[in-house]
Amino acid sequence: MSGVWERLIRSVRKVMKAILGHPHAFVDRETLRTRFAEVVGILNTRPLCPSSDDPKDMEALTPSHFQTAQVLANQFWARWVREYLPILQVRKKWLVSKRNLQVNDLVLVVDSTQPRSHWNLGRVTKVFPGTDGLVRTAEVKTQSSLLVRPIAKLCLLEETK
């Protein structure tokens, strides 16, 4: 299945056993953690393949490149959600009345625990107006569940009619 991974683990174990297996090489927990952190650093900077087809390019892709890309993608996603969702939820309190959510409206369910690039869409199945007649809460059917959310956690997607 994962022959490359297994060979890599076997190689690391063999080297670590050779270093730590010496009878006089007793190490405390902190030293062991430091050694493992250094090993991880070494493994994540090992060259995997050329980074381009250019024969003048002396760079190789490493596992660290992919980790860095994941970190940057996570940072982008967090900032994008933080800055984009409020645009969808613009509320001009007391100035302009906005239409209430209605049954069958397609909404984006705001959920900070969703994984990157996952947009949880749902259809409004029921609305719960407050004493002033304005919808404050809605029941939403998503692909996997039935949720009840305040309208502050729902973004009405623009209608294309």
N, C-alpha and C positions, 0 to 999 in steps of 0.2 A: 504494500500500500504506500507507505511513506518512506521508501528506502533511503532517500537522501537525508531526511530528518534523522532517521534511526542511525545512519552512519555518523552523522555529525554528533549526535548525543553520545554514541559509543566512543568517538575520538575525544570528546571533552572529558568523559568519565575516565578514560585511560590516562589522559594527561593529569587530571586532578588527582587521581589515585596515585600516580607516580610522585607528584609533588607532596601530597598530604599523607601518603602512606609511609613515608620515612619515619622510623621509630622515634626520632627526636623532633618531629615536626608537629608537636601538639600546638593547636591554635585555639584561641578563645573565639567566642561567637562573633564579636565585632570584626576581628581579623578575617574570619571566614566570610562574613558578609562583604567586606571590602574586596576580598579576592574574587568572590562571585560577581560583584559589580564590575570589576576589571575584566573578568572573563566575558561577561555580557558585552562590554564595550568592544573587546577584541572581536568577538563573533559578529557583532553588528556592523563592524567596519570592514569585514572581509569582502574582497571583490567577488561579485557574482557573474557579471557579464559586461561587455563594453556598453557605454552609455549612448553611443551613436555609431553610425557607419563610417564616420570620418576617420581615415587612417592617421590623421594628425592628432586626434583626440586621445589623450592618455588617461582619461577618466574611466572609471568603471562604476556601475551601479552597485550599491551595497544595501544590506537590509536597513541601515539607518536612513537611506534616502526614502524608503517606503514609509518608515515610521514618521519621518519629518513630514512627508506628504499627508499622512493621516492626521497629524497634529494640526497642520495648516487647514486641512479640510474641516476638522472639528471646530477650529476657531472661526472659520468663515461661516459655518452653519450657525453657530451660537450668535454671532453678530448679526447675520442675515435675519434670523428669526426675531432677534431683539429689535431690529430696526424696520423690518418689513411688515411684521404683523400689526404694529400700531397704525401703519398706513391703512391697512384693511379695516381697522376698527375706529377710524376717525369718527369722533362724536362731537358735534357742535352743540353742546348743552345749552338749552334755553334759547338758542338763536334760530335754529332751523330744525323743524320736526323731520324725523327720519322714519321711514315706514317700519312697522313692526315686523319681526320675523313671522313667517306664516308656515303652515303645514306644507310639506313638500319642498321647502327651500333647501338648496344645496349649501352647506356650510363647511367651513374648515374648523375643526375642533382644535383649539389651542391647548397643547399639552407639552410642557417643557421636558417631559421624560421620554418623548418619542426619539427614536434613533435618527441620526443624520439622514436627510433626504427623504424622510417619511412624512407625508402630508396626510393626516387622518381626516378624510372627508366623511360627511354624514348627511342624512336627510332629516329634516325636522318632522317629527311624527305627532307632536303635541306641543302646545304653547301654554304658558302659565302667566297670565297678566297680573299686574299688581292692582292695588285699589284705584290707581289713576287710569287704568285701562291699558297701560303700556306693558308690553311683554318684558318680563324680568328674567324668566327662566324658560328653557325649552327641553323637551325630550328629543334626543337625536339617535337615529339608527345608523350605526357605522357598519362596516363590513363584518366586524366581529362581535359587536355588542350593542346594547341599548343603554344610553347614557342620559342623565339629567344634568344639564350644565347651565350656569348663569350666562346671560347674553354677553357678558364681558369676556367669556372664554369661547365665544363662537364668532366667526367672521363670515358674514353673508357674502357669497361669491356674486360678483356682478352678473346681472341678467343680460343675456344677449338678444333679448326680444326687441 
